[in-house]
Amino acid sequence: MISRFRIGGSVAIRHHRHLSSAAGELIQTGIDEGNGVAILVLNRPPANSLSMEMNEEISRSIKSIDENHPKVQSVILASSNAAIFSAGLDVAELIAPDSDRLPQFWKSLQQVYIDLYGSRLATVACLHGHAPAAGCFLAMACDYRVMYAGGTVNGRKHMPKIGLNETQLGIAAPPWMGQLLVRTIGFRRAELALAMGTLFPPHTALEIGLVDEIVHSDTEESSNDDALQALLPDEMKDQMMQQNAALQQAYIQATRFAKVPPQARVASKMLTRSEHLEDMIAKRQHDTDHFCGFITQEEVQGNLREYVQQLKTKSKQK
């Protein structure tokens, strides 16, 4: 569904288009062709968990911008939820899974890796909320990560964390996801983090290279504020105001990427990523078979059921 958007500020209307707007859509997309920047807003309440449909929509949105908007050179990946970037895989896809759907679900996640990690577009993750497990994967697959230093969200203390914490759920990160963490923070740090299921707070994440920049809520208003506000879908503007500082920094980095000659930037990106993308494509079926065999083990299923029960107990205690 494509809806009409109100354009505010000093941005020229002819340079700005929004592709999606319905509040129920899984991905909200904004396009600013004048500055060569787009935004993809994850919008699957309550926690942007990655179902097969969510994965497919992320891939579709990336491909749509890539193919239909050649002037766009960079994309901000953000969340409509100020407290959660993405909680990771939808556990409902994993517990007592349908034997036909499970491999399709896993291949949809692999496709997100291929489309996001290998995109010609420079991607900037705006991490105002938590990014555990596959939420961390989404961030690592981007070219740059901006993280909120912490403060308050909806009047409550908020300190976002990021990491591959799968072992805390009684499962393991898939090899290609674990290797992405290795390439991001180094072998020994990644080895220990994967074993312990560590979630890192902002300053530690910056120190180890898991994020590239942290932003405080008192960051001064940018001259790009009008352009950023025009980029956001109308339905998202009010609820995303809490993320303004992080979004502004993400927008600044996105415009920097957009100014780099694209042929040189993309070629440089592929120097470091093509080998790993080719490896994924070559081993895709083996990886799918391995995952499906692992996740359906009774012990693993028991761990997942116990994790869900713990979540229900915590929810009742609030």
C-alpha positions in Angstrom: 0.0 0.0 0.0 1.3 3.4 -0.9 -0.1 6.5 0.9 0.3 10.2 0.7 2.8 11.9 3.0 3.1 15.4 4.3 6.4 17.0 3.5 7.7 19.5 6.1 10.7 21.7 6.5 12.9 23.0 3.8 13.3 19.8 1.8 12.3 20.1 -1.8 9.1 18.0 -2.4 10.3 16.9 -5.9 13.2 15.1 -4.3 11.3 13.2 -1.7 9.0 10.2 -1.9 7.7 7.7 0.6 7.0 4.2 -0.5 5.0 2.8 2.3 3.0 4.2 5.1 0.3 1.9 6.5 0.8 1.6 10.2 0.4 -2.2 9.9 3.1 -2.7 7.4 6.2 -4.6 8.5 8.6 -2.1 6.9 8.1 1.6 6.6 10.2 3.1 3.8 11.1 6.7 3.1 13.2 8.0 0.1 15.1 11.2 -0.2 16.5 11.1 -3.7 17.9 14.6 -3.5 20.4 13.6 -0.8 20.6 10.0 -1.9 19.4 8.6 1.4 16.5 6.2 2.3 15.2 4.8 5.6 13.8 1.4 6.4 11.9 1.3 9.6 11.3 -2.1 11.2 7.7 -2.1 12.3 6.5 -5.4 13.7 5.3 -4.8 17.2 6.1 -5.5 19.9 9.7 -6.4 19.3 10.4 -6.6 15.6 11.0 -10.3 15.9 12.1 -11.9 12.6 9.4 -14.2 11.2 9.6 -15.5 7.7 7.3 -12.7 6.5 9.4 -10.1 8.2 12.6 -11.5 6.6 11.0 -11.5 3.2 9.8 -7.9 3.6 13.3 -6.7 4.7 14.7 -8.3 1.5 12.0 -7.0 -0.7 12.4 -3.4 0.7 16.2 -3.5 0.1 15.8 -4.8 -3.4 13.1 -2.3 -4.2 15.3 0.6 -3.3 18.3 -0.9 -5.1 16.4 -1.5 -8.3 14.0 1.4 -8.5 16.0 4.3 -7.0 19.4 4.5 -8.6 20.0 7.9 -7.1 19.8 6.5 -3.6 23.2 5.4 -2.3 22.7 4.8 1.4 20.0 3.5 3.7 19.3 3.9 7.4 17.9 0.8 9.1 15.9 1.8 12.2 13.1 0.6 14.4 9.6 2.1 15.2 10.2 0.9 18.8 12.6 3.2 20.7 13.4 0.4 23.2 14.0 -2.5 20.8 15.8 -2.5 17.5 15.0 -6.2 17.0 14.6 -9.0 19.5 16.0 -11.5 17.0 14.3 -14.6 15.6 10.6 -15.1 16.2 10.6 -18.0 18.6 7.2 -19.1 17.3 9.1 -20.1 14.1 11.3 -22.4 16.2 9.1 -24.2 18.7 7.3 -27.3 17.3 8.0 -26.0 13.8 6.2 -27.0 10.7 8.6 -29.3 8.7 7.8 -27.5 5.4 7.9 -24.0 6.7 11.1 -24.3 8.8 13.6 -24.6 5.9 11.7 -21.8 4.1 12.0 -19.6 7.2 15.7 -20.3 7.5 16.4 -19.5 3.8 14.5 -16.2 4.2 17.0 -15.3 7.0 19.9 -16.3 4.8 18.5 -14.1 2.0 18.4 -11.1 4.4 22.1 -11.7 5.0 22.8 -11.9 1.2 20.7 -8.8 0.4 21.8 -6.6 3.3 25.4 -7.6 3.7 25.9 -7.6 -0.1 23.9 -4.6 -1.0 25.3 -1.9 -3.3 23.7 0.5 -0.8 25.7 1.8 2.2 23.7 0.8 5.2 23.6 2.5 8.6 22.0 0.8 11.6 20.4 3.1 14.1 20.4 1.3 17.4 18.3 3.2 19.9 17.0 0.0 21.4 18.2 -3.5 22.3 19.7 -5.7 19.5 20.2 -9.2 20.8 20.7 -12.4 18.8 19.5 -11.9 15.2 18.9 -8.2 16.0 22.7 -8.0 16.4 23.1 -9.8 13.1 21.0 -7.2 11.3 23.2 -4.5 12.7 26.5 -6.3 11.9 25.4 -6.8 8.3 25.2 -3.0 7.9 28.2 -0.9 7.0 28.0 1.4 10.0 26.3 1.2 13.4 25.2 4.2 15.6 24.1 3.3 19.1 22.2 5.3 21.7 24.3 5.7 24.9 21.3 5.3 27.1 18.8 7.4 29.1 15.1 7.1 29.2 12.4 5.7 27.0 8.7 6.4 27.8 9.8 7.7 31.2 11.7 4.6 32.1 15.5 4.1 32.4 16.9 2.6 29.2 20.3 1.2 28.5 20.4 -0.7 25.1 22.5 -3.8 24.7 23.8 -5.7 21.7 25.3 -9.1 21.1 24.7 -12.7 20.0 23.3 -14.2 23.1 21.9 -17.4 21.7 23.6 -19.6 24.2 21.5 -18.0 27.0 18.5 -19.5 25.2 20.0 -22.9 24.9 20.8 -22.7 21.2 23.9 -21.6 19.2 24.4 -18.9 16.6 24.7 -20.3 13.1 28.3 -20.5 11.8 28.0 -17.7 9.3 26.5 -15.4 12.0 29.1 -16.3 14.5 31.9 -15.7 11.9 30.4 -12.3 11.2 30.9 -11.5 14.9 34.5 -12.7 14.6 35.1 -10.4 11.7 33.6 -7.5 13.5 35.2 -7.7 17.0 38.1 -10.1 16.6 38.6 -13.8 17.3 39.2 -14.0 21.0 36.5 -11.5 22.0 34.0 -13.2 19.7 34.9 -16.6 20.9 34.2 -15.7 24.5 31.1 -13.6 23.7 29.6 -16.5 21.7 30.2 -19.0 24.5 28.8 -16.7 27.2 26.0 -15.2 25.2 27.3 -11.7 26.1 25.2 -8.6 25.6 27.3 -5.5 25.5 26.3 -2.0 26.7 27.0 0.9 24.4 30.4 2.1 25.6 31.7 -1.5 25.7 30.3 -2.1 22.2 32.1 1.0 21.0 35.3 -0.1 22.6 35.4 -3.5 21.0 34.2 -2.3 17.6 30.8 -3.8 17.6 29.4 -0.3 17.0 31.1 2.7 15.4 29.5 5.5 17.3 27.5 6.2 20.4 25.1 9.1 20.8 23.8 10.9 23.9 20.3 12.3 24.2 21.6 15.8 24.7 23.2 15.9 21.3 22.6 19.3 19.7 20.0 19.7 17.0 21.5 19.2 13.6 21.0 21.4 10.5 19.7 18.2 8.9 16.7 18.0 11.2 14.2 19.1 8.6 15.5 16.7 6.1 15.4 13.8 8.6 11.9 14.7 9.7 10.7 14.8 6.1 12.3 11.4 5.5 10.3 9.7 8.3 6.8 8.3 7.5 4.1 10.5 8.9 2.7 7.7 11.1 6.2 7.2 12.5 7.2 10.9 13.3 5.7 11.2 16.8 6.8 7.8 18.1 10.3 8.1 16.7 11.0 11.6 18.2 12.5 9.8 21.2 15.2 8.5 18.9 16.0 11.9 17.3 19.6 12.2 18.4 20.5 8.7 17.2 18.6 9.1 14.0 20.3 12.4 13.3 23.7 10.9 13.6 22.7 8.0 11.4 21.4 10.4 8.8 24.7 12.4 8.9 26.7 9.2 8.3 24.3 8.1 5.5 24.8 11.4 3.7 28.5 11.0 4.0 28.3 7.6 2.4 26.1 9.0 -0.3 28.8 11.5 -1.3 31.4 8.9 -1.9 31.7 7.9 -5.6 29.5 4.7 -5.7 31.6 2.6 -8.0 34.7 3.0 -5.7 32.7 2.5 -2.5 30.9 -0.6 -3.7 34.1 -2.1 -5.1 35.8 -1.5 -1.8 32.9 -3.1 0.1 33.0 -6.2 -2.0 36.8 -6.6 -1.5 36.0 -7.6 2.1 32.5 -9.2 1.7 32.3 -11.1 -1.6 34.2 -14.1 -0.3 31.8 -14.6 2.6 28.7 -14.0 0.4 29.9 -16.6 -2.1 30.5 -19.0 0.8 27.0 -18.6 2.0 25.5 -19.2 -1.4 27.6 -22.3 -2.0 26.7 -23.8 1.4 23.2 -22.6 1.7 21.4 -25.9 1.5 24.0 -27.5 3.9 23.5 -24.7 6.4 19.7 -25.1 6.1 19.8 -28.8 6.7 22.2 -28.3 9.7 19.9 -25.7 11.3 16.7 -27.7 10.8 18.4 -30.8 12.3 19.7 -28.8 15.2 16.6 -26.8 16.1 14.3 -29.8 16.1 16.4 -31.8 18.6 14.3 -32.5 21.7 16.8 -31.0 24.0 16.9 -27.8 22.0 13.1 -27.7 21.8 13.0 -28.1 25.6 15.4 -25.2 26.0 13.2 -23.0 23.8 10.1 -23.9 25.7 11.8 -23.1 29.0 12.9 -19.7 27.6 9.4 -18.9 26.5 8.1 -19.8 30.0 10.6 -17.6 31.6 9.5 -14.7 29.4 5.9 -15.3 30.4 6.8 -15.4 34.1 8.7 -12.1 33.8 5.8 -10.5 32.0 3.4 -11.5 34.8 5.7 -10.0 37.4 5.7 -6.6 35.8 
